[in-house]
Amino acid sequence: MKVKKGILDILKGKFLVSGDAPKNWLFIIFASFLATIMIGSSHSADTKVHKIAALNEQVRELRSEFVDVRSDVQRLKLESKITEILAEEDLYPSETPPKKIMVKSLNKEMQ
């Protein structure tokens, strides 16, 4: 019976107008303030999580693009590809191999 009366008093809001009401109001204001801070913090964390996910997706795309471009560049650096491109300009590799030129040091000659 007493529990039922206590629940009815809470539902009717008698604790807000009783003798201890200022203490109850301060607690309610404090709890509301904490709830507001918690909600704001939660929204801020959610925003950061979404931003991190978007940046991770962008990093994956850029990494994929980097791998594609790097493979294209490696293909373009091959001697056969360079020869093919220069053949369009009427430039061909030399038929005779280059000759090595030996230069003797001047210090050896003076001794």
Number of C-alpha atoms within 10 A of each C-alpha: 5 7 8 8 10 13 11 12 13 11 10 10 11 13 17 16 11 10 10 10 13 13 11 15 14 11 12 13 11 12 12 12 12 12 12 12 12 12 12 12 12 12 12 11 12 12 11 12 12 11 12 12 11 11 12 12 12 12 12 11 11 12 12 12 11 12 11 11 12 12 11 11 11 9 13 13 11 11 10 11 12 12 14 14 14 13 12 9 9 8 11 12 9 7 6 6 7 7 6 6 6 6 6 8 8 8 7 7 7 6 5
